[in-house]
């Protein structure tokens, strides 16, 4: 089963992460707000004490963060996603951020052997990552409705 690390389970991220749980995925959640992590745990996710813990065993990392500085810090900071993610991990950033930040983070991810997709590339999820062929459509289907739920 595909393991998902979800960072940013607040107002926007929690409905997305809940959708993944409903689709049967194992989700480990982290947020800088402890109350958000408690809500994620109540919804069936495993609570993580840090971003690094949330992604350490994840096949896919999903981030839904409030701003460009948050994304850059969570991915490239000490104890961040790129420091903890295993080579070959797929990262999907659903945050609305400055394209230059997204490009910097993607470059840093590539240097570590981690794939990073921005939300606008989400349709490519079903074909561009190296999980079991049968898992690809299921992940893409689970993420797309979650994004729609979060913005409605």
C-alpha positions, 0 to 999 in steps of 0.5 A, a space after each residue: 500500500 502506498 504511504 502518504 506523508 501530508 504536511 499542512 492539515 489545516 483549513 485547506 489540507 485537512 479535507 484533502 488528507 481526509 479524502 485520501 484516508 477515505 480512499 484507503 491510503 495510509 496517511 501520516 500528517 504534520 502541521 505546525 499547529 498541534 490542534 490541526 494534527 489532533 484533528 488529522 489523528 481524529 480523522 484516522 491519520 497517524 500524527 507526526 511530530 515533525 515534517 521529517 517524521 511525516 515523510 520518512 517512510 512516505 512514498 508520496 508527500 503532499 504539502 498544502 501550505 499557506 505561503 511561499 516562505 512556508 513551502 521553501 522552509 518545509 522542503 529545504 529547511 533543517 529537518 525538512 522534507 528533502 532532508 528526510 525523504 527517501 530517494 524516489 519519493 514523489 512530492 506534490 505541492 498543492 500550495 498557491 505560491 510564487 513560481 520562482 519558489 516552486 522552481 527552486 524547491 523542484 531543483 533542490 528536490 531533483 538534486 536529492 533524487 526526489 520528484 516534485 510536482 506543483 498542483 498545475 501538473 497534477 494530471 501528470 501524476 497518473 503517468 509520471 511517478 514510479 509506483 506500481 502501475 495499479 496505484 497510479 490512477 488511484 492516487 491521481 483520482 484521490 488527489 484530484 477530488 481532494 483538491 476540488 473539495 478544498 477549493 469549493 
